[in-house]
Amino acid sequence: MSLSNLEKINVGSILNTINRVAVIGLGYIGLPTAAILATNGIEVIGVDVSERTVDAVNAGEVPFVEPDLGVHVSGAVSQGHLKATTSTPQAEAYIVAVPTPFKEDRSADLSYIEAAARGIAPQLQGGELLILESTSPPGATEHMANYVLNLRPDLSLDGADGRPAILVAHCPERVLPGRVMIELVTNDRIVGGMTPEAAEAAKNLYAVFCQGEILTTDAVTAEMAKLVENSYRDVNIAFANELSVISDKLGIDVWELIRLANHHPRVNILQPGPGVGGHCIAVDPWFIVAAAPDEAQLIRQARVTNDSKPDWVVRQVREAAKEAGETPVIAVLGLAFKANIDDLRESPSIGIAADLAMLLPEAKLLVVEPHVESLPKLLADLPNVELAETNDAIAQADVVAVLVDHDEFKAVSPKTYSGKPVIDTRGIWITRQPSPAESATVVQASFGG
């Protein structure tokens, strides 16, 4: 079907006249997307099941940490371009940005997408644009489209039998937490349509704020592109994590090793860590494995390698704690899955802290996470775990485990750790580049993490 046929299926006007957008899901991607559209003059209604989130947005506040997002939200709300609700309204375009976790068998849980579709379906009149932004397995966009059409058999994707058409597309987010408001604007975007018209309509909507190149394709290729991007990083992180374990066995400083190897003009080894977290890299590769289990051997092994790294870190900390007596105090620095944010999704640090608390019941764990006000339930329910401040935790600790490279931790002088074994899974001394005098005060440190 060519663009010249758009008027025949009653969707031509949507390409240039989208004035109201409903964003379903006001989380780490949905709210920034809603805010950036609203900042650019589009009327945006955000929809979320959490009344707390809705109330915060309507007050011009952000219920999580993301640099610069608060300015956009407060400005858009004060100008009347953004508001939030718990019920799905009528709109000319819908952006679905809800969670897509995996089930126990590692297949994708599409129930949140289906719930969003149930809210959207009654509001449709024909001619609307539906965009799935949630990171999804191949076929999820088609699944959403079919789900809507099963609820609304009077509609279609192509105007067949005189039924009004809706436009359905997939546009995966490609932003880095902590830089979302910058990368929403500057990054290239991939838009995949169920039809060419849907891809073109979605491209026009994102062009409202996106300064990067907007590349169009079909929906399943767009879905796979996002999964491939994150799997590529997962495989390369797995190489770095495996290298850190090997280096520790051989008595090599892995941070120095990587720094030297990366001087080769065609080598760019990533940095190791305590595992891999976040909703994307820790999850998306499994969608590829589920779609092609016999073929995705390397991708599967990367997931296994990265998922095993937290156990290795736990062993390192337990070994260091043996020297501290029967009731060691362990400072655990960081719970977020990456630096300078409050996002705890799939964070390996939470599991590491929980395992240490349960395997060392006589130990006291002082957990430091400067970006949250309370411990996640898994840790809050453990009697020997408490939330602490950075300097207090280090001062009391017999052993320090650095799990996240927050700026607050980088700012701590190595002198503070004097005489304490430090399991540094993030190489913060390498990043900080302390003086030789400072480094000499650290009696024992493991850089194998």
PyMOL commands that set and color helices and strands:
alter all, ss='L'
color gray80, all
select helices_A, chain A and resi 3-9+12-15+30-39+51-58+69-78+111-123+140-151+160-162+180-186+196-206+219-250+254-261+284-291+297-324+348-359+377-380+390-396+407-410+414-417+428-432+436-439
alter helices_A, ss='H'
color red, helices_A
select strands_A, chain A and resi 20-24+43-47+82-85+93-96+129-132+167-170+189-193+214-218+329-333+364-368+385-387+399-402+421-424+444-446
alter strands_A, ss='S'
color yellow, strands_A
deselect
rebuild
show_as cartoon
